[in-house]
Amino acid sequence: MDGWRKAVVLGSIGAAGILFMKKKYPAGVLATGVGLAMLAAEYPEKFEHVRQSLPEYFERGMRVMEMAGQAGKRITEAAGRSSVEVWEEIGG
């Protein structure tokens, strides 16, 4: 990778980080996109592999989110019961 391309990628990622910290999300996404576009132009075969793997990553992420939602629901239900109800459920 040429020096100027490295500078563009690193500069855009650094700018995106600063923009995200300043809560300027649209500009941060735009800066990140510039960096990713430069990387994709330099390494198209690796980005093709990532693009083909995206559905699997999304599926895994959705399963994790589903499990977290179920755990949150159980915690909410348990928090709503009194200690007497839990004690009686145990058989005390």
C-alpha positions as CSV (number, residue, x, y, z in Angstrom):
1,M,0.0,0.0,0.0
2,D,1.3,3.4,-0.9
3,G,2.2,5.9,1.8
4,W,-0.5,8.3,0.8
5,R,-3.2,5.6,1.0
6,K,-2.0,4.6,4.4
7,A,-2.2,8.2,5.5
8,V,-5.8,8.5,4.1
9,V,-6.9,5.3,5.9
10,L,-5.3,6.2,9.2
11,G,-6.5,9.8,9.0
12,S,-10.0,8.8,8.2
13,I,-10.1,6.3,11.0
14,G,-8.6,8.7,13.5
15,A,-11.0,11.5,12.4
16,A,-13.9,9.0,12.7
17,G,-12.9,8.2,16.3
18,I,-12.7,11.9,17.2
19,L,-16.1,12.6,15.6
20,F,-17.7,9.7,17.4
21,M,-16.3,10.9,20.7
22,K,-17.8,14.4,19.9
23,K,-21.1,12.7,19.2
24,K,-21.1,13.7,15.6
25,Y,-22.2,10.3,14.4
26,P,-23.1,11.0,10.7
27,A,-19.7,12.6,10.1
28,G,-18.0,9.7,11.9
29,V,-19.8,7.2,9.7
30,L,-18.8,9.1,6.6
31,A,-15.1,9.2,7.7
32,T,-15.2,5.5,8.5
33,G,-16.7,4.8,5.1
34,V,-13.8,6.7,3.4
35,G,-11.3,4.6,5.2
36,L,-13.1,1.4,4.4
37,A,-13.4,2.3,0.8
38,M,-9.7,2.8,0.5
39,L,-9.0,-0.5,2.2
40,A,-11.6,-2.2,-0.1
41,A,-9.9,-0.7,-3.2
42,E,-6.5,-2.0,-2.0
43,Y,-7.6,-5.5,-0.9
44,P,-10.7,-6.5,-2.8
45,E,-10.3,-10.3,-2.3
46,K,-10.4,-9.9,1.5
47,F,-13.4,-7.7,1.4
48,E,-15.2,-10.2,-0.8
49,H,-14.6,-12.9,1.8
50,V,-16.0,-10.6,4.5
51,R,-19.0,-9.7,2.4
52,Q,-19.8,-13.4,1.9
53,S,-19.4,-14.1,5.7
54,L,-21.8,-11.2,6.8
55,P,-25.0,-13.3,6.9
56,E,-23.4,-15.7,9.3
57,Y,-22.1,-12.9,11.5
58,F,-25.6,-11.3,11.6
59,E,-27.2,-14.6,12.5
60,R,-24.8,-15.1,15.4
61,G,-25.4,-11.6,16.6
62,M,-29.1,-12.0,16.5
63,R,-28.9,-15.2,18.5
64,V,-26.8,-13.4,21.1
65,M,-29.3,-10.5,21.3
66,E,-32.2,-13.0,21.6
67,M,-30.4,-14.7,24.6
68,A,-29.7,-11.3,26.2
69,G,-33.4,-10.4,25.8
70,Q,-34.6,-13.6,27.4
71,A,-32.2,-13.1,30.3
72,G,-33.4,-9.6,30.8
73,K,-37.0,-10.8,30.8
74,R,-36.2,-13.4,33.5
75,I,-34.4,-10.8,35.6
76,T,-37.3,-8.4,35.3
77,E,-39.7,-11.2,36.3
78,A,-37.6,-12.2,39.3
79,A,-37.2,-8.6,40.4
80,G,-41.0,-8.2,40.5
81,R,-41.5,-11.1,42.9
82,S,-41.1,-10.6,46.6
83,S,-38.7,-12.6,48.7
84,V,-41.7,-14.3,50.4
85,E,-43.0,-15.6,47.1
86,V,-39.6,-16.9,46.2
87,W,-39.3,-18.6,49.6
88,E,-42.7,-20.2,49.2
89,E,-41.8,-21.4,45.7
90,I,-38.7,-23.1,47.1
91,G,-40.9,-24.8,49.6
92,G,-40.0,-22.9,52.8
